[in-house]
């Protein structure tokens, strides 16, 4: 029979695994202590010991009278400095997209190989939500569901680093993704291509065509790179025109 201390270590490891695999996400509130102890099949003292260990590691935070939450410490440690770097040095934007090529191409291949039926159900749900947002021309919802779709594929790779890095990169590039989708939304022919690219990725993943899934992801990111370059050019032109108008006035 394991000691209370050893049992708390086992429980801590289980909760840490859930955080790493994305079952528990940054900001998620853990169930009430009594409920969680029953779910894990342990005593409340053992559970408390596990929670205290994860708080000490910085993975959980306890708010007085408000419960216990998963922190965003791992994500923030990556996103905060890179967000500032991207703002200060726009030229590294291309490097970010090159890295996404490696990450998302591999994620799509691994999702096609390793994804479970539960993974595919989630990806399908995200894809259908994205399609509704496209159909309704709901730009804000398109941005949300686009990220959710790609993240579902990343997590279906069953590689914890791909899952966490994918989430962090989307956070870093959030503003640029929004600007790009606004640009595409104003151009129906490009908007239609974007929809088709998401369908191609989903079809290849669910049919377990690894190479096709990887190529579809790379094709999508080639398109994103090209349109983001166009977005930045348009922003530069608008800024120049605004400056000329101000000078003339």
Secondary structure as GFF3:
##gff-version 3
##sequence-region A 1 249
A	DSSP	alpha_helix	4	21	.	.	.	ID=ss1
A	DSSP	alpha_helix	33	40	.	.	.	ID=ss2
A	DSSP	alpha_helix	44	57	.	.	.	ID=ss3
A	DSSP	beta_strand	60	63	.	.	.	ID=ss4
A	DSSP	beta_strand	67	70	.	.	.	ID=ss5
A	DSSP	alpha_helix	73	88	.	.	.	ID=ss6
A	DSSP	three_ten_helix	90	92	.	.	.	ID=ss7
A	DSSP	alpha_helix	93	114	.	.	.	ID=ss8
A	DSSP	alpha_helix	117	135	.	.	.	ID=ss9
A	DSSP	alpha_helix	139	156	.	.	.	ID=ss10
A	DSSP	alpha_helix	160	172	.	.	.	ID=ss11
A	DSSP	alpha_helix	174	185	.	.	.	ID=ss12
A	DSSP	alpha_helix	188	206	.	.	.	ID=ss13
A	DSSP	alpha_helix	210	248	.	.	.	ID=ss14
###
